[in-house]
Amino acid sequence: MLDFLGFGDSDKPHPHDYRLVDQADIVEAVWSDLGITRTALVAHDYGVSVAQELLARDPGRISSMTWLNGGLFHDLHRPTRGQKLLHGRLGPLAARAMNESRFGTSLREVLGRQVSDTELHEMWLALSARDGVKVAPRLLRYIDERRVHAGRWLASVRTYGGPQQFIWGPADPVSGAHVLTRIREVAPGAAVTVLDGPDPVGHYPQVEAPELVGPLLVDALTST
C-alpha cells in the first residue's frame, strides 16, 4: 500500500500537474525499488484508474486483479456536486471553503452504511495534511484523463487473462449499482460480489463493511 502523490502522507506539491499515468509511473518505481516483479493488485476509487493503466502496460506482471468501487468506465461516472464544483472554474475557491464539517457531509452522501465520526476524522486528516485541500481541484483532473484513455483502459479489463474479482457497493451514487451491468458485460468470467445488504454498502466497501471485504481480499491475495 502507498499514498499516491497528492494524497495522505505523500508530498502534495502545488502547483503541479497531477496525472494518473504519472501515478502509475510512481507505482512501478516503488515495485522496482522493492524488487517486486509480480503483484496481486487491489484497487479502489482513484486507484482504479491507476490500476487500469498498470494493467494496460503489462498485464503479465499482475497475478490477480481485485476492483472495488471506482470509475472503471468514464461514461458511467457520476461525480458528486462537490466534485463538480472542485473540478470547475471555481475549484480553487471551493477548496478554500472546504473544512472538516463540509468534508464529512460530502462523504456521507456516497456512503451506504454509517461510518463513525472517528473514521471520518482520520480521513479528513489524511486529506488535509500538508495543505492537501489546496490540491483537490488539480487531482480531480482525473475526470478528463479518464476520457482520454477510455478505450485503452476498457480493453485492459476486457482482455486481462488472470483472475478478476469485483467487490461492489451498490448504494454508491458515484460508481454503484448502475455500473454492475457493464462490469458483467466486460468481464463475464470475473467473480462479482455485490454488498447489497441488508444495509447496502456505498462507495467505501472496505470502510463500511470490513468484516465482509477482509476475507475476500485475503482469499484473493493468498490464492495467487
C-alpha positions as semicolon CSV with decimal commas, in nm:
position;residue;x (nm);y (nm);z (nm)
1;M;0,000;0,000;0,000
2;L;0,116;0,350;-0,075
3;D;-0,023;0,702;-0,078
4;F;-0,028;0,847;-0,427
5;L;0,133;1,184;-0,487
6;G;-0,110;1,443;-0,353
7;F;-0,270;1,204;-0,104
8;G;-0,222;1,112;0,261
9;D;0,135;1,132;0,385
10;S;0,289;1,167;0,040
11;D;0,410;1,503;-0,088
12;K;0,140;1,739;-0,218
13;P;0,320;1,984;-0,446
14;H;0,124;2,286;-0,563
15;P;0,102;2,389;-0,837
16;H;0,154;2,051;-1,002
17;D;0,004;1,869;-1,299
18;Y;-0,133;1,557;-1,131
19;R;-0,182;1,281;-1,384
20;L;-0,295;0,922;-1,344
21;V;-0,025;0,797;-1,580
22;D;0,238;0,961;-1,361
23;Q;0,090;0,789;-1,056
24;A;0,132;0,460;-1,243
25;D;0,498;0,551;-1,305
26;I;0,538;0,602;-0,930
27;V;0,386;0,262;-0,853
28;E;0,621;0,095;-1,099
29;A;0,914;0,277;-0,937
30;V;0,806;0,150;-0,594
31;W;0,780;-0,204;-0,729
32;S;1,127;-0,173;-0,878
33;D;1,276;-0,030;-0,560
34;L;1,126;-0,313;-0,352
35;G;1,220;-0,583;-0,602
36;I;0,856;-0,677;-0,669
37;T;0,818;-0,849;-1,005
38;R;0,465;-0,990;-0,983
39;T;0,169;-0,841;-0,799
40;A;-0,181;-0,931;-0,683
41;L;-0,334;-0,588;-0,728
42;V;-0,623;-0,438;-0,530
43;A;-0,764;-0,101;-0,639
44;H;-1,035;0,136;-0,517
45;D;-1,166;0,478;-0,623
46;Y;-0,889;0,692;-0,781
47;G;-0,664;0,385;-0,766
48;V;-0,893;0,201;-1,008
49;S;-0,777;0,424;-1,293
50;V;-0,412;0,387;-1,191
51;A;-0,459;0,010;-1,186
52;Q;-0,616;0,016;-1,533
53;E;-0,311;0,199;-1,664
54;L;-0,079;-0,053;-1,499
55;L;-0,284;-0,340;-1,637
56;A;-0,275;-0,189;-1,987
57;R;0,103;-0,152;-1,970
58;D;0,195;-0,500;-1,853
59;P;-0,086;-0,745;-1,770
60;G;0,164;-1,028;-1,735
61;R;0,304;-0,887;-1,410
62;I;-0,042;-0,875;-1,246
63;S;-0,119;-1,216;-1,092
64;S;-0,476;-1,123;-0,997
65;M;-0,694;-0,814;-1,006
66;T;-0,944;-0,704;-0,741
67;W;-1,159;-0,397;-0,804
68;L;-1,363;-0,201;-0,551
69;N;-1,595;0,089;-0,634
70;G;-1,430;0,329;-0,875
71;G;-1,458;0,491;-1,216
72;L;-1,389;0,193;-1,438
73;F;-1,599;0,338;-1,719
74;H;-1,579;0,712;-1,769
75;D;-1,928;0,743;-1,918
76;L;-2,087;0,586;-1,609
77;H;-1,903;0,801;-1,357
78;R;-2,143;1,030;-1,171
79;P;-1,942;1,290;-0,977
80;T;-2,095;1,447;-0,670
81;R;-2,195;1,812;-0,657
82;G;-1,881;1,888;-0,459
83;Q;-1,659;1,713;-0,714
84;K;-1,822;1,904;-0,999
85;L;-1,759;2,229;-0,816
86;L;-1,396;2,146;-0,741
87;H;-1,342;2,033;-1,099
88;G;-1,485;2,353;-1,246
89;R;-1,356;2,708;-1,282
90;L;-1,440;2,786;-0,920
91;G;-1,244;2,487;-0,793
92;P;-0,974;2,684;-0,608
93;L;-1,239;2,893;-0,431
94;A;-1,433;2,581;-0,336
95;A;-1,116;2,423;-0,199
96;R;-1,050;2,723;0,024
97;A;-1,402;2,690;0,164
98;M;-1,358;2,322;0,247
99;N;-1,344;2,226;0,615
100;E;-1,391;1,908;0,815
101;S;-1,763;1,957;0,858
102;R;-1,826;2,006;0,485
103;F;-1,598;1,715;0,406
104;G;-1,794;1,486;0,638
105;T;-2,125;1,594;0,490
106;S;-1,999;1,535;0,137
107;L;-1,855;1,195;0,220
108;R;-2,171;1,072;0,387
109;E;-2,355;1,136;0,059
110;V;-2,168;0,846;-0,104
111;L;-2,188;0,602;0,189
112;G;-2,446;0,330;0,220
113;R;-2,367;0,242;0,580
114;Q;-2,282;0,469;0,867
115;V;-1,916;0,536;0,931
116;S;-1,801;0,659;1,270
117;D;-1,704;1,020;1,328
118;T;-1,361;0,892;1,428
119;E;-1,306;0,728;1,091
120;L;-1,426;1,036;0,906
121;H;-1,191;1,248;1,115
122;E;-0,898;1,023;1,022
123;M;-0,991;1,053;0,655
124;W;-1,005;1,431;0,688
125;L;-0,660;1,434;0,848
126;A;-0,523;1,232;0,556
127;L;-0,681;1,470;0,306
128;S;-0,585;1,793;0,477
129;A;-0,229;1,700;0,581
130;R;0,042;1,909;0,414
131;D;-0,216;2,159;0,296
132;G;-0,375;1,886;0,089
133;V;-0,712;2,055;0,038
134;K;-0,541;2,305;-0,192
135;V;-0,451;2,034;-0,445
136;A;-0,802;1,880;-0,464
137;P;-0,905;2,067;-0,782
138;R;-0,594;1,953;-0,965
139;L;-0,639;1,593;-0,852
140;L;-0,990;1,594;-0,997
141;R;-0,847;1,639;-1,344
142;Y;-0,858;1,262;-1,349
143;I;-1,213;1,309;-1,480
144;D;-1,068;1,443;-1,806
145;E;-0,785;1,192;-1,818
146;R;-1,031;0,903;-1,794
147;R;-1,197;1,022;-2,114
148;V;-0,865;1,038;-2,296
149;H;-0,770;0,679;-2,205
150;A;-1,122;0,531;-2,202
151;G;-1,076;0,282;-2,486
152;R;-0,738;0,156;-2,374
153;W;-0,843;0,122;-2,012
154;L;-1,164;-0,059;-2,105
155;A;-0,959;-0,304;-2,307
156;S;-0,727;-0,362;-2,011
157;V;-1,017;-0,505;-1,811
158;R;-1,180;-0,687;-2,102
159;T;-0,867;-0,868;-2,219
160;Y;-0,698;-0,946;-1,886
161;G;-0,645;-1,321;-1,867
162;G;-0,584;-1,359;-1,494
163;P;-0,839;-1,394;-1,215
164;Q;-1,052;-1,087;-1,153
165;Q;-1,299;-1,008;-0,881
166;F;-1,522;-0,708;-0,821
167;I;-1,630;-0,618;-0,467
168;W;-1,903;-0,362;-0,518
169;G;-2,114;-0,135;-0,302
170;P;-2,441;-0,080;-0,492
171;A;-2,556;0,214;-0,277
172;D;-2,276;0,431;-0,416
173;P;-2,428;0,715;-0,623
174;V;-2,096;0,775;-0,799
175;S;-1,996;0,426;-0,912
176;G;-2,258;0,194;-0,770
177;A;-2,532;-0,037;-0,891
178;H;-2,554;0,131;-1,231
179;V;-2,203;0,005;-1,312
180;L;-2,270;-0,364;-1,247
181;T;-2,429;-0,445;-1,581
182;R;-2,126;-0,307;-1,766
183;I;-1,888;-0,497;-1,537
184;R;-2,062;-0,827;-1,618
185;E;-2,053;-0,748;-1,990
186;V;-1,686;-0,653;-1,996
187;A;-1,558;-0,924;-1,760
188;P;-1,807;-1,215;-1,782
189;G;-1,567;-1,459;-1,620
190;A;-1,496;-1,245;-1,314
191;A;-1,630;-1,305;-0,965
192;V;-1,869;-1,026;-0,868
193;T;-1,966;-0,977;-0,506
194;V;-2,241;-0,721;-0,457
195;L;-2,262;-0,597;-0,098
196;D;-2,636;-0,538;-0,120
197;G;-2,749;-0,589;0,231
198;P;-2,922;-0,580;0,446
199;D;-2,794;-0,223;0,465
200;P;-2,635;-0,199;0,119
201;V;-2,278;-0,071;0,106
202;G;-2,178;0,250;-0,074
203;H;-1,857;0,389;-0,219
204;Y;-1,616;0,264;0,051
205;P;-1,671;-0,113;0,089
206;Q;-1,350;-0,165;0,285
207;V;-1,451;0,102;0,537
208;E;-1,825;0,037;0,553
209;A;-1,808;-0,343;0,568
210;P;-1,455;-0,456;0,660
211;E;-1,591;-0,782;0,801
212;L;-1,718;-0,873;0,453
213;V;-1,440;-0,728;0,241
214;G;-1,147;-0,852;0,450
215;P;-1,196;-1,226;0,386
216;L;-1,248;-1,164;0,013
217;L;-0,920;-0,976;-0,008
218;V;-0,735;-1,241;0,191
219;D;-0,864;-1,510;-0,047
220;A;-0,754;-1,308;-0,350
221;L;-0,410;-1,231;-0,210
222;T;-0,333;-1,582;-0,087
223;S;-0,463;-1,780;-0,385
224;T;-0,226;-1,634;-0,643
